[in-house]
Amino acid sequence: MKKTVILTIGTTEFKFNMTVNDHSDFVDSVSRGGSVCSASHNFVIRSVDKDQKEELKTLLAESPGADVQIAGTLKGEFAPALDIAVKK
């Protein structure tokens, strides 16, 4: 499965092309106790449209913590929370 999400960050629209593997790598890295910052950075850089990669790198360098915010938004769009209940 591949999903494209377009985020407006500031005044720029960034296109992210996410795959199940990108999402799984992000979740696995954080679940194993890895750095949330590193996992987020890798997730957003790996999934941003290749033509916008350098622009996003500049934005991330100028905005500490932006990669964590962007990754959280992308994760929410790629794998939205389900309403799950246990029947008793």
N, C-alpha and C positions, 0 to 999 in steps of 0.2 A: 504494500500500500504506500502510496506517495500522496502527500497533501501540500498544496501551496497556500501559504498564508501571507497576506500583505499587511504590514504594520506601518503606520505613520509614526515616525519618531522625530519629534520636533516638526520640521516642515518637509521632511523627506520620506518618501514611501520606499520601504525596503521589502523585497520579495524573498521569502524563505521557502525552500523546497525541502520538506522534511520527509524522511522515510521511517519505517518501523525500526530499522537498525539505529538511526540517529537517536530516536527517542529512547530505545532500549539502552544504548550506550550511556546516555545521560543519566537515566534512572539507576542503572547498575553501578555507575561510578559513585553516585551520591550514596546509594544504599550500602556500598562497601566501606563507607567512611571516608571516601575521597573528598577533596576540596570542592565545595559547592561552587566557588568562584571559578576554578579551573574547568570543572565539568560544564558550567554554564557557558564559559568562554568558548570551549571546544564545540559545544552544541550549536551556538549561534553562528560561529565562523564556518562550521562544516555545512550548515544548511542555508546560509545566505546565498542568493544568486551570485554566480561567479563574477558577473560584471559589476557588482556592488561591494565586493569583498574589501577592497582597499578603502572605500568610503566608510564602511562599517568599522574597520580597524581604527581609522582616525577618530570616529565618534567614540569608540570604546576607550581609546587612550585619553580623550578629553573629558570623559564622564565616568569616573570611578563608580563601580556598582551597576552600571547600565547593563552589562552582560547578564547579571543575575535577574534583573527586572525583565529583560527581553526573553530570556529562557523560560521564566515562569509564565509569561503570556503565551509563548509558543507551545509550551507543554499543555496548558489549559485548552488551547484551540485544537491541538492534535489529538489529545486524549481527554475529552471532557469527563467530568465526574458523573458517574451513574447513580441513579437512585436505587439502592439495593436494600432489601429488607429480608430478614430471616422470618420464615413462617413458623409459628410455634403451635 
